[in-house]
Amino acid sequence: MIAASELIERKRNGEELAADELRELVLAYVREDVPDYQMAAFCMAVWFRGLTPAETHALTEAMVASGDTIDLSGLGRRVVDKHSTGGVGDKASLVIGPVVAACGVPFAKMSGRGLGHTGGTLDKLESIPGLTIELSDEDFVRQVRDVGMAIVGQTADLVPADKRLYALRDVTATVDQVSLIASSIMSKKIAAGADAIVLDVKVGDGAFMKTLEAARELAEAMVDLGREAGREVVCELTDMDQPLGHAVGNALEIREAVETLQGTGPADLHELVLSAASHLLALSDLGVDAVEGRRRAEDAIASGEAHAAYERWIRAQGGDPSLDALPTAPIVREVPSPDEGHIQAIATTALGLASLHLGAGRATKDASIDHAVGVVCRAKRGDRVARGEPLAIVHARDEHAADRAVPELTRCFRIGPEAPAPRPIVLDVVR
Ligand code: URA
């Protein structure tokens, strides 16, 4: 029987634990031989003391070993994947997948649901009528081979340790610890089988990582974990001090993703997509560098190939790719600017929460989602607005919800006489 209390005490005292001790602890926790209260104490000890790179590696390996892994080697290709640490209005995977697939590179992604104020790719996809995110491992691999891409939910047997541990961390104030985040994300990426991964580490008010330094530390930890597991990882650090694009909320974001695939999307999302796709194509077996990758990604959008790849993918998962099929909210209301001037800052977490309060996200773990509602953020950082001009558009289920959302959203925008210094969407790249 594992002496969990001894491991907790040694970690609390700042000792380095051995790989087999961490492995035993994780596997015993999944078997329910170690109770939640001991694992919570362990996570808190890690939060204060941190983990060494060797411990982070051992924890990640143990998490991968806690469940099934997907074998994509039968495809005979270098398969790529992309993952974001989570933000507000982040629909980039829905665009990047089809762009990369249109360029002839297999894209295989297992995705998550919304977490706190951030939206989840699976929730967004489920606004598409008919679409299923539940594929067996065999169907997942078959679809990547036949259609060029798949984005599905994680199967129950993939990294079960992370499922339990994440839920525990969520309620014990131990989410925001670099080694715990890095092992959580990378264990899932390693188990899901892709050879090369682009990670989008969000930085800013709407992200888990609030500063560039913290984001860089997380990125370096994840690149190292990828290397140890024989996977190539490139991390982009990208701006989350305002929503990505304009749309925040599930069906609204699908619409914007499709517009971006058609070349008419917002500039920041378009740029982020081209940047991530260029890295993915450079990591693939096409034998191109990132400059050529970017050119091919641009061509895929301009030629309509990327949009065609999107339609093939959505149909393969049972969905109707037509925008007319998406649900719409009955109440659409403007949020007028109380002042004139430049948008100096947008309280991005608060804006994500306003969308969640409209019903676009979950207030509790089992709550259902209203796919039609959300916010379209019309004014972005640096924009000049006149008094009364719409800062945002609320899409609500009823008048009462819209009444509540308007003042909540008004407070999200800081307006002043000076325009803030412009900031690129991609802040840094770690590899
Ligand atoms: N996303 C994850 O999958 N895990 C974390 O710990 C944080 C964000």
Residues whose N, C-alpha, C, O or C-beta is under 5 A from the ligand:
A	BS01	URA	T85 V175 L180 I181 S184 I185
